[in-house]
Amino acid sequence: MEVTNVTEYEAIAKQKLPKMVYDYYASGAEDQWTLQENRNAFSRILFRPRILIDVSKIDLSTTVLGFKISMPIMIAPTAMQKMAHPEGEYATARAASAAGTIMTLSSWATSSVEEVASTGPGIRFFQLYVYKDRNVVAQLVRRAEKAGFKAIALTVDTPRLGRREADIKNRFTLPPFLTLKNFEGLDLGKMDEASDSGLASYVAGQIDRTLSWKDVQWLQTITKLPILVKGVLTAEDARLAVQAGAAGIIVSNHGARQLDYVPATISALEEVVKAAQGRVPVFLDGGVRRGTDVFKALALGASGIFIGRPVVFSLAAEGEAGVSKVLQMLREEFELTLALSGCRSIKEITRDHIVADWDLPRTQPRISPRL
């Protein structure tokens, strides 16, 4: 079967992967309402295309934290990619580099920062979980910096792991032939089997629940790298992130894997963008499966988007070639959306190019007079 869109890779991955692994990548928290909503919310935003504009030349390039990339489509951190394919994060890193875009490496990768750096040139960010042992954190950040990573994406929505019922049912744990490579020498690379989710037990044992805004400032004392705060969904927290010295904000609900019944990221985006007031760039992850989704996010003020699940599913299906194809398909769809909306570069995308369901006037229900 010829794959013609990003979503089709999920069915192929489901056939190829062991149930425990597929469920880990695919599932969300609790009722998975937010998991569905991350997709559904995009469908409630419609285009207002402009016509009779010369779109013979279109420039998709942009700049993120001063780094020029080929398009505003980047790779989000997804853990344990060697469960999907033996090449894991190596394949993803090479595909991102070939596409001229940014890869974010997960703290819980099955390849270390040094190993990913060894795949060749590329702009890479490092996603950070803050462990109870701050020496571990400082060491990890120094290693990422030394390996040429260009920013830290600090995940702030995981003081505890969300209730992912598929992982509980499957007694999820990292397969015995794999380790969390960044922590291998620190006796933190293995995940013990547990009576529920091995990952939930690991997080409960290792991740620091006391994490606060002070720690965003502490991080700035141990690294020169810019810090993106990943997991912001409200205007209040966007303002605090700017005050704390964040270099950027990633609007994220952790792929709907943490708190269920939070809004879709595309629904929360505009509130965060307005609160940031242009002082820092705002990015989005969650639910992006089409080039049209990328355009909608940019029209609502995002400086770029990150994709997660499409990467692991395409990796499972076709390895590095799959990841490359996902990036290429999204790029081509995004370019087509620009052309058909009358935009020649991403600078020309405006809020007027879309209409969202929350823009429409709400009619008050008519109340029948009492007899």
Beta strands, then each sheet from edge to edge (+ up, - down):
strand 1: 45-47
strand 2: 62-64
strand 3: 67-69
strand 4: 73-75
strand 5: 103-105
strand 6: 124-128
strand 7: 151-155
strand 8: 227-232
strand 9: 248-251
strand 10: 282-285
strand 11: 304-307
strand 12: 354-356
sheet 1: 1+ 12-
sheet 2: 2+ 3-
sheet 3: 4+ 11+ 10+ 9+ 8+ 7+ 6+ 5+
end
